[in-house]
Amino acid sequence: MNTQLCAKVYQLFIGGKVINKMRIDADNDEPIPDKLFSEISSNLDSYTEHFERCGFELVTELDDCFFVRPRHEDKPALELASKVQALLIIFGKAVTQRSEIEVLYDPRAGLSKDTVDSINQTIEYRTVLNAVKVKDNLWEECKSLLVNRQLAALNRSGSLVFLTGAESMYKELIAHGAADVV
């Protein structure tokens, strides 16, 4: 394990962030490999053991991201997970009804603030968001719940783009029947 990278991984995970296989280069909106993902992948057993000793489970089931969760889930962590899952499902459903799902993952496309606001005005979606206590200002909630946790990024045009971790989580939710929820 690289000591400097390990410290950065620890800092991100303890801050509630996800480490993605790919991230978006801020200079040109191109997807590039994340060196922290490579570091964890290369030393998976060591990182698993390290976080286990710290009271966390290193989640490795998804192909394109890593994150940690407390071994003993607490109510705030479950509420946060519910909000994130609701956003992923709602955006996925809204985009597939309007166009192609790839818009969510294309670093040059993404969801504009206007599109997010439009989705937020849809009663069907707002009902689900209210049930998991996602605030009315959906754009700010997206920045707080998705961007700040590194599940999404804002590209150079300011649109919301799902990163590889969000894509993996979305696909996992759909595989378990989440599309039928909304």
Secondary structure in CASP SS format (residue, H / E / C, confidence):
PFRMAT SS
TARGET T0000
AUTHOR 0000-0000-0000
METHOD secondary structure of the structure
MODEL  1
M C 1.00
N C 1.00
T H 1.00
Q H 1.00
L H 1.00
C H 1.00
A H 1.00
K H 1.00
V H 1.00
Y H 1.00
Q H 1.00
L H 1.00
F H 1.00
I H 1.00
G C 1.00
G C 1.00
K C 1.00
V C 1.00
I E 1.00
N E 1.00
K C 1.00
M E 1.00
R E 1.00
I E 1.00
D C 1.00
A C 1.00
D C 1.00
N C 1.00
D C 1.00
E C 1.00
P E 1.00
I E 1.00
P E 1.00
D C 1.00
K H 1.00
L H 1.00
F H 1.00
S H 1.00
E H 1.00
I H 1.00
S H 1.00
S H 1.00
N C 1.00
L H 1.00
D H 1.00
S H 1.00
Y H 1.00
T H 1.00
E H 1.00
H H 1.00
F H 1.00
E H 1.00
R H 1.00
C C 1.00
G C 1.00
F E 1.00
E E 1.00
L E 1.00
V E 1.00
T C 1.00
E C 1.00
L C 1.00
D C 1.00
D C 1.00
C E 1.00
F E 1.00
F E 1.00
V E 1.00
R E 1.00
P E 1.00
R C 1.00
H C 1.00
E C 1.00
D C 1.00
K H 1.00
P H 1.00
A H 1.00
L H 1.00
E H 1.00
L H 1.00
A H 1.00
S H 1.00
K H 1.00
V H 1.00
Q H 1.00
A H 1.00
L H 1.00
L H 1.00
I H 1.00
I H 1.00
F H 1.00
G H 1.00
K H 1.00
A H 1.00
V H 1.00
T H 1.00
Q H 1.00
R H 1.00
S C 1.00
E C 1.00
I H 1.00
E H 1.00
V H 1.00
L H 1.00
Y C 1.00
D C 1.00
P C 1.00
R C 1.00
A C 1.00
G C 1.00
L E 1.00
S C 1.00
K H 1.00
D H 1.00
T H 1.00
V H 1.00
D H 1.00
S H 1.00
I H 1.00
N H 1.00
Q C 1.00
T C 1.00
I H 1.00
E H 1.00
Y H 1.00
R H 1.00
T H 1.00
V H 1.00
L H 1.00
N H 1.00
A H 1.00
V C 1.00
K C 1.00
V C 1.00
K C 1.00
D C 1.00
N C 1.00
L H 1.00
W H 1.00
E H 1.00
E H 1.00
C H 1.00
K H 1.00
S H 1.00
L H 1.00
L H 1.00
V H 1.00
N C 1.00
R C 1.00
Q C 1.00
L C 1.00
A E 1.00
A E 1.00
L E 1.00
N C 1.00
R C 1.00
S C 1.00
G C 1.00
S C 1.00
L E 1.00
V E 1.00
F E 1.00
L C 1.00
T H 1.00
G H 1.00
A H 1.00
E H 1.00
S H 1.00
M H 1.00
Y H 1.00
K H 1.00
E H 1.00
L H 1.00
I H 1.00
A H 1.00
H C 1.00
G C 1.00
A H 1.00
A H 1.00
D H 1.00
V C 1.00
V C 1.00
END
